[in-house]
Every structure is written in C-alpha cells, then in structure tokens.
Amino acid sequence: MDEFTQEELRALDSEGRALLTQHKIRTCESQERTLTLINVYCPHADPGKPERLAFKMRFYRLLQIRAEALLAAGSHVIILGDLNVAHRPIDHWDALNLECFEEDPGRKWMDNLLSVPGCQAGSHVGPFIDSFRCFQPKQEGAFTCWSAVSGARHLNYGSRLDYVLGDRALVIDSFQDSFLLPEVMGSDHCPVGAVLSVSSVPAKQYPPLCTRFLPEFAGTQLKILHFLVHLKQDAVFGHSALQFGNQTQVQMHQNKAPRVRSTRLRSSQAGSSRGQKNLTSYFQPSSSRLQISADLERPSMPLMGALGTTLTPEEEVTAKVVEAQAKASNTKDEKVVQTLFWKSVLGGPSPMPLCGGHREPCVMRTVKKPGPNLGRHFYMCARPQGPPADPSSRCNFFLWRRPS
C-alpha cells in the first residue's frame, strides 16, 4: 500500500463502489475455507474528463492489490459486478471499428489480472479466471450492457461489462456454471451469475458489524414505551397524554400501564361535524339551465306578441328557452371562429422529416454534450441502434432542426 497516500485511499473509497463480505464454505473435499466476495461498480472513464480515467486506473490497481492480498492470506476470492470494460473483441459488438482496442488501459489491466484465454494457461497466467469465458469461450453476442437511449438492446448491440471472476483454484475445482440473464429487464445492464459446488457453514454468532445498529442485538431489548414521547399538560385532556392524529389517544396514568382509548367518531357524527351535505349537493345543473331558471324566476314585464298581444305563461317560457338557446349557439359559433383563427396563425408543429434509409418519421433529440451545439435539436432515424450491416437497425440520417 506504499504507493497510495491516505488521502488517495479515502478518495478511492469515498464513492461507495465496493462491498466486501466474507463467508465460511465447505468444499467438495469437506474442507472449510474462507470465501471473500468483492462486489464492485468500477468507475466509468469519461473521454472529456481525463482525471476520471486516472481515478479509474487507480481504483483498478487498488482492487487488484486487495484481492491478491486476500489470496495470499489463504482466502478464496470472487470479484463480481460491473468492471466497466469489455475485455476482448468478442465482448464488444463494434470492436473492429474501435481504434487501438487492445491498447485500452482497462483491457491491459484485465490481461494482467486474468489467465488468458479462459481456463487455459496462455501467454500470461493471472490469479483470476473469467468464469463465463471458462464455460463459454467462443459464444458471440454475450453482452450485459446496452445503450438505453438508442434502444440497442432490441438488436443486442452492446458489450459485456459485468463479470464473475474467481481465483484459479476455486473456478477449476468448484465452479459448475457461469451465465448471463439478458432477459431480465429493469436496467441498461443485465444480471450475471455463477453456480458453485460448495456449501455454506453457519456462523456461530452474528457478525458484530452486521448487527451493530439493530436494537435486538444491542444487548437491551427496547419496549414499546420507548417509542412514546410524553407531552406537557394539556388543558383539553387535563392529564399527560399522547395523541395520534384524530384516531387514538394514549393516556398515561401514574403507576398504571398505558391504556389505549379510541376516539374515532361514528360515521354519522363525523359527517355532521364536518357539515357533510346531501348527495344531490354535488350535482349542479348546467350554466344554460341555471340562466333559464333564473330568468323564469326573475319578475319581468309581460312579453308582447307580434300584434301587441300579451303572451300566456306557457308561451313566455317557450320564448325564453328559444332566446337562451340562441345565445348559447352564438357563443359556440364564436369559439369555433376563434379556434380556426388561431390554428391558421400558429399552424401547429411541423411534421417530422423522413429518414433517408427507411423513409420513416424521425425522432428529435437534443445535444447534451458541452460545446457550441449544446441545447440544439436535431432529427435522426427512430429505429434502434444495431450492426451497420443489419437493414433493420438505425440508418445514418441526421438533420439539424431549423431555429423557430
């Protein structure tokens, strides 16, 4: 650990990227051994942030030192999780089009960590084995991560970033299978797993660090009274009381156990206390009927007929109904005219352009990468990303959106 300063160690461990647990196992030879699981989420190297690449490589280095120290102490070790690197060209869909694929520092780190290829001793015999490639050395299209933005998972256009790495002795002697679960949805990654022919040995007592914050293992069992807080004297109740909403009071009497008394009101009492209305009060007539009703109830001068004759009450009601309907029709006509006017002025959104490869409507995206085009909108093919040779995958259509 001399190559790390204390500040650097704290920085590498400050993002919560590693969880280490130790377990007692019994192997096929009935030997009890310690198995250390290191669950990791290794950092991502952002091309625009060179300091993150340096952080990632230092994290790799510290992870390897920790794992090899555990092996030297006699423990079996499994490193599993998102290592954020596709090790070999078979683990990446577009490896042939990537410049200097083999020269990536993350891949070189894995070359030094693993026995290559698979379980066989190749040019380098590292302390760990990629368990999936041990059982499936030539399986293509075995990916665990896909771009969620481009929909690449539909065409399995991704890479294998998640691994179960075991030390050589453990993988050769105890691993029975190693697998991927691409059908499990819910993330841009899929789960990975392995099957071991070992059994767990129960611990004699609970590990202190696993139970230090659990009250039942703190040595003093808590009682329900510890969760209740005394209030000051309340003028309403006349004694020390605890009130939970409007439902329950817990009265604390001197030298007596607490008694719980329900203060819930009956439905009839609760309704009357809140001034609940009848069911019909929630229904109101339409505005036009209200206006007609008001007009009918309001005293007015008698309506005169065409020849100056006074209308009967029945004829007067009919005339007012016709007048109200005419007003409503005029209001509706005005709204229609206004709607047509604004449609002619605004015109609505312009139709999506068609992509050049499939002649299908495009989708609009926004540039989020910092730079001169940040925030600009553009159109691209709506199909999911896939191999360039696959006609069902996204074409190369691109068009900037004109500013409005």
Secondary structure, DSSP 8 states (H G I E B T S, - for coil): -TTS-HHHHHHHHTT--EEEEEEEEE-TTS-EEEEEEEEEE-----TT-HHHHHHHHHHHHHHHHHHHHHHHTT-EEEEEEE-----SGGGBTTGGGSTTGGG-HHHHHHHHHB-BSTTS--SB--SEEEHHHHH-TT--S--SEE-TTTTGGGGT-EE--EEEEEEHHHHHHHEEEEEE-TT--SSSB--EEEEES-EE---SS--HHHHTT-GGGSSS---GGGG-------TTTSS-EEEETTTEEEE--TTS--EEEE----HHHHHHHTT---GGGG----HHHHHHHHHHHS-----B-TTS-B--HHHHHHHHHHHHHHHHHHHHHHHHHHHHHHHHHH-------B-TTT--B-EEEE--SSSTTTT-EEEE--S----TT-TTS----EEE----
